Amino acid sequence: MGVDMSYRDRRLATRMDDPAFRAEYESAQRQIAQIDAVMRRLDALREEAGKSKAQLARDIDKNPATVRRLFSSEVNPELKTLVAIAEALDADLVVKPRSRRRKRVAA
C-alpha cells in the first residue's frame, strides 16, 4: 500500500528542496519547539503550585481567557507575560547557551 500524501505534504516536500526555504522552515520549527517547551514547563509549575489558570491570570493581572489560550493553543507569548507567569510561580526564566562543537581551525 502506497503513502497517500496530502497536497500540503507534497507542496512542503517540494519546497524543502530549496535550501533557503529549508533553513527558514527548520529555524521556525526550532523556535516553536522552544516556546512550547517553556509553556509546558510553566504549566507544570502551575499545576505543582496548585493554581488554576484563572488564579494565575488574577496573579498576573491578565484576562483568564488569555491565560487559558497561552497554555492550550499555539501562540507566541510576549516575553513580559512569560516573566510575569514565572514570577507568579516563584520561578525564573533562564536562557542558556546550546552546547556547540568546536570548529577546527585549519593550521
C-alpha positions as CSV (number, residue, x, y, z in Angstrom):
1,M,0.0,0.0,0.0
2,G,1.4,3.4,-1.0
3,V,1.7,6.5,1.1
4,D,-1.1,8.9,0.4
5,M,0.3,12.4,0.8
6,S,-1.9,15.4,1.1
7,Y,-1.5,18.4,-1.2
8,R,0.1,20.2,1.7
9,D,2.6,17.4,2.3
10,R,3.5,17.3,-1.3
11,R,3.9,21.0,-1.5
12,L,6.1,21.1,1.6
13,A,8.3,18.2,0.3
14,T,8.8,20.2,-3.0
15,R,9.6,23.4,-1.2
16,M,12.1,21.6,1.2
17,D,14.3,21.1,-1.9
18,D,15.1,24.8,-1.8
19,P,17.9,25.3,0.7
20,A,16.8,28.8,1.8
21,F,13.3,27.6,2.4
22,R,14.5,24.5,4.3
23,A,16.7,26.7,6.6
24,E,13.9,29.1,7.4
25,Y,11.4,26.2,8.0
26,E,13.8,24.4,10.3
27,S,14.5,27.7,12.2
28,A,10.8,28.3,12.7
29,Q,10.3,24.7,13.9
30,R,13.1,25.2,16.5
31,Q,11.6,28.4,17.7
32,I,8.1,26.8,18.0
33,A,9.6,23.8,19.9
34,Q,11.4,26.2,22.4
35,I,8.3,28.2,23.0
36,D,6.3,25.0,23.5
37,A,8.9,23.7,26.0
38,V,8.7,26.9,28.0
39,M,4.9,26.8,28.1
40,R,4.8,23.1,29.1
41,R,7.3,23.8,32.0
42,L,5.3,26.8,33.2
43,D,2.1,24.8,33.1
44,A,3.7,22.0,35.1
45,L,4.9,24.6,37.7
46,R,1.4,26.0,37.8
47,E,-0.1,22.5,38.5
48,E,2.6,21.8,41.1
49,A,1.7,25.1,42.8
50,G,-2.0,24.0,42.8
51,K,-3.1,27.1,40.9
52,S,-5.8,27.2,38.4
53,K,-5.3,29.1,35.2
54,A,-7.9,31.6,36.4
55,Q,-6.0,32.1,39.6
56,L,-2.7,32.6,37.7
57,A,-4.5,35.1,35.5
58,R,-5.5,37.1,38.5
59,D,-2.0,36.9,39.9
60,I,-0.5,38.5,36.8
61,D,-3.5,40.8,36.1
62,K,-4.5,39.2,32.8
63,N,-7.8,38.1,31.5
64,P,-8.4,34.4,32.3
65,A,-9.2,33.6,28.7
66,T,-5.9,35.0,27.6
67,V,-4.0,32.8,30.1
68,R,-6.0,29.7,29.0
69,R,-5.1,30.4,25.4
70,L,-1.4,30.6,26.4
71,F,-1.5,27.1,27.7
72,S,-3.8,25.5,25.3
73,S,-3.1,26.8,21.8
74,E,-0.2,27.6,19.6
75,V,0.6,31.2,20.4
76,N,3.7,33.4,20.6
77,P,3.5,34.9,24.1
78,E,5.3,38.1,24.9
79,L,8.4,37.7,27.0
80,K,6.9,40.2,29.5
81,T,4.0,37.8,30.0
82,L,6.3,34.8,30.4
83,V,8.3,36.6,33.0
84,A,5.2,37.6,34.9
85,I,3.9,34.0,34.9
86,A,7.3,32.7,36.1
87,E,7.4,35.4,38.8
88,A,3.9,34.4,40.0
89,L,5.1,30.8,40.2
90,D,8.2,31.7,42.1
91,A,10.4,30.7,39.2
92,D,13.0,32.3,36.9
93,L,13.2,32.2,33.1
94,V,16.8,31.2,32.1
95,V,18.5,31.3,28.8
96,K,21.4,29.0,28.4
97,P,23.8,28.5,25.5
98,R,23.5,25.4,23.5
99,S,26.4,23.0,23.6
100,R,28.4,23.6,20.5
101,R,31.0,21.5,18.9
102,R,34.2,23.5,18.4
103,K,35.1,24.1,14.8
104,R,38.6,23.2,14.0
105,V,40.8,25.9,12.5
106,A,43.0,24.8,9.7
107,A,46.6,25.2,10.5
